[in-house]
Amino acid sequence: MRYLPELYFKSPAEMREVFRDFPEAIENTLEIGERCHLDLEFGRSKYPEYPVPAGKTREGYLRELCYQRFAEALRRTRSERP
């Protein structure tokens, strides 16, 4: 999954700017927001369970995999340059 730079909770002012041509969208958004109940739990990982080699933590193993994949992608990118 690729995250876009705009993947965050926008402020009311930002939402009014985004939907300036559709003011009814702001009214509907506020109505829907008022009916929603959302609890965000911070400080705890939300990623799925996955098998981890013995002697490694989930976080450490994930970090290791990320570094490996990044290095592979970097090598591919450099080898594709003219």
C-alpha positions as CSV (number, residue, x, y, z in Angstrom):
1,M,0.0,0.0,0.0
2,R,1.3,3.4,-0.9
3,Y,0.4,6.3,1.3
4,L,-0.4,9.6,-0.3
5,P,0.9,12.8,1.3
6,E,-2.6,13.8,2.1
7,L,-3.4,10.8,4.2
8,Y,-4.2,12.6,7.5
9,F,-7.1,14.2,9.3
10,K,-7.6,17.6,7.7
11,S,-8.6,20.6,9.8
12,P,-12.0,22.2,9.3
13,A,-10.4,25.1,7.5
14,E,-8.6,22.7,5.1
15,M,-11.9,20.8,4.4
16,R,-13.7,24.1,3.6
17,E,-10.9,24.9,1.2
18,V,-11.0,21.5,-0.5
19,F,-14.8,21.6,-0.9
20,R,-15.2,25.4,-1.4
21,D,-17.2,24.7,-4.6
22,F,-19.5,22.2,-2.8
23,P,-20.5,23.8,0.5
24,E,-23.2,21.1,1.0
25,A,-20.4,18.5,1.3
26,I,-19.1,20.3,4.4
27,E,-22.5,20.3,6.0
28,N,-22.9,16.6,5.3
29,T,-19.3,15.9,6.5
30,L,-20.0,17.6,9.8
31,E,-23.3,15.7,10.2
32,I,-21.6,12.4,9.6
33,G,-18.7,13.2,11.8
34,E,-21.1,14.1,14.7
35,R,-22.7,10.6,14.3
36,C,-19.4,8.8,14.4
37,H,-17.6,7.5,17.4
38,L,-13.9,6.9,16.9
39,D,-11.3,5.8,19.5
40,L,-7.7,6.0,18.5
41,E,-5.3,4.0,20.6
42,F,-1.7,5.3,20.5
43,G,1.4,3.6,21.6
44,R,0.5,0.2,20.4
45,S,1.2,-1.4,17.0
46,K,-1.7,-2.0,14.7
47,Y,-0.1,-4.2,12.1
48,P,-1.2,-7.8,11.7
49,E,0.5,-10.8,13.4
50,Y,3.1,-12.5,11.3
51,P,5.7,-15.2,11.9
52,V,9.0,-14.0,13.3
53,P,12.3,-16.0,13.3
54,A,13.4,-17.2,16.7
55,G,15.3,-14.6,18.7
56,K,13.9,-11.6,16.9
57,T,11.2,-9.1,17.9
58,R,8.3,-8.2,15.5
59,E,9.5,-4.6,15.3
60,G,13.1,-5.6,14.8
61,Y,12.3,-8.2,12.1
62,L,10.0,-5.7,10.3
63,R,12.7,-3.1,10.4
64,E,15.2,-5.6,9.0
65,L,12.8,-6.6,6.1
66,C,12.2,-2.9,5.3
67,Y,15.9,-2.2,5.1
68,Q,16.5,-5.3,2.9
69,R,13.7,-4.4,0.5
70,F,14.8,-0.8,0.4
71,A,18.4,-1.9,-0.5
72,E,17.0,-4.2,-3.2
73,A,14.9,-1.5,-4.7
74,L,17.8,0.9,-4.6
75,R,20.0,-1.6,-6.4
76,R,17.4,-2.2,-9.1
77,T,16.9,1.6,-9.6
78,R,20.7,2.1,-9.9
79,S,21.0,-0.8,-12.4
80,E,18.2,0.6,-14.6
81,R,19.9,4.0,-15.0
82,P,21.4,4.6,-18.5
